[in-house]
Amino acid sequence: MVEIELKPEEFALFRRYIYDKVGIALSEQKSTLVKGRLNKRLNQLGLHSFRAYYDYLIVEESGEELALFINAISTNVTSFFREGAQWKWLETYLPALIASKREKKIRIWSAGCSSGEEPYTILMFLQHHLSDFEQWDIKILATDISAKVLAKAIAGNYDAKQVESLSKEILHRAFDKVKTQDGLTYQIAPHLREKVLFRLYNLVTDPFIFKNKFDMVFCRNVMIYFDDTTRHELIGRFSTVLPKGAPLFLGSSESLTTHRETLKLLGSSIYQRL
Ligand SMILES: C[S@@+](CC[C@H](N)C(=O)[O-])C[C@H]1O[C@@H](n2cnc3c(N)ncnc32)[C@H](O)[C@@H]1O
C-alpha cells in the first residue's frame, strides 16, 4: 500500500465539508487519524492524493462515500439490548404508555440505527412485555446515514456471537435459524422485520417532515462526534417530534446541559419531553 500524505490545506477542506454535511467538528489533531484511516480507501480507489479523494467525495451522489468517511473516523458499533438500564426503565414506563392509548398504535424512531440491533431490540422488548403484541399496530422508523449498515439491518442476519447474550425465549420468538455457507445465522423473523421501516437519512441536513409524532425517540451514541451547536439544534428538532411526556433516549455518555425548558432528565440518559 502506498502511503499518501495529507497536507494541511487538504485537511482543512475535509474539516469544512464534514462539518457542513454531518456536524462533526474535526480538531487539528484528527489530521493523523484521517490520514491513517483513509489511506487504505485512497489506495482502493486508485487515487494518489487526498485532494483527488476530496473531489471524489463531494460529487459521489449516493452519499455512501460520505458514510464510509464518517465510519472511518467514528464507529457504528452497536448491540442488542445496549444500555441495559434504559430497558429496565422502559419496563416501568410501558404500562403508562399503554394505558394512555386510545388506539393500539405505537410509533418509535430509532435515529442512527446502525445495523439494526436497536430497532429490533425495541420490537423484542415490546413482544416480551405486551401479551397482546400481535394486536398492536407497531411501526419503528429506523434511519441511518450509511446505506451499508442499513443493508445489513434490512437483511436482519446476525451470527451466534451477536445473539449470545439473548435469552432462549427471545431467540426462539424473534429469530429464525438459517443455515448458510458460513454456518448458522440467526435471522429476525419476518413478522418483526415487517414492522421496521429502514430509511437512509442524514440527521443533520435532512428535514424533519413527519405526519405524526413519535411515542419515543432513540438517538443513542450518534451525537458523540457532533459539536455543541449541531447537537443543540438536533435535540431541539427531536423535541418537535415528541408529544408531552414522551421519552428521548440518548447514549449513556451523552448528557444534555441545554434544553432544560423542554426536556427533563429522568435518569440513565433518558429525557422526558415537557
Ligand atoms: C455508534 S452507532 C450507534 C447505533 C445505535 N444507536 C446504538 O446506540 O447502538 C452510530 C450510528 O450513527 C450513524 N450516524 C452518524 N452520523 C449520522 C448522521 N449525521 N445522520 C444519521 N446517522 C448518523 C452512523 O452511521 C452509525 O451507524
The ligand as an ORCA input file, in Angstrom:
! r2SCAN-3c Opt
* xyz 0 1
  C     -22.290      4.017     17.220
  S     -23.634      3.804     16.117
  C     -24.987      3.752     17.272
  C     -26.013      2.692     16.952
  C     -27.142      2.588     17.961
  N     -27.916      3.797     18.033
  C     -26.594      2.217     19.327
  O     -26.575      3.047     20.223
  O     -26.169      1.072     19.492
  C     -23.805      5.422     15.386
  C     -24.558      5.423     14.051
  O     -24.909      6.770     13.739
  C     -24.821      6.948     12.344
  N     -24.665      8.381     12.060
  C     -23.587      9.166     12.283
  N     -23.818     10.409     11.873
  C     -25.093     10.421     11.381
  C     -25.922     11.424     10.804
  N     -25.487     12.674     10.628
  N     -27.171     11.077     10.409
  C     -27.605      9.808     10.574
  N     -26.884      8.811     11.117
  C     -25.638      9.121     11.508
  C     -23.596      6.099     11.955
  O     -23.623      5.742     10.581
  C     -23.719      4.905     12.897
  O     -24.360      3.820     12.280
*
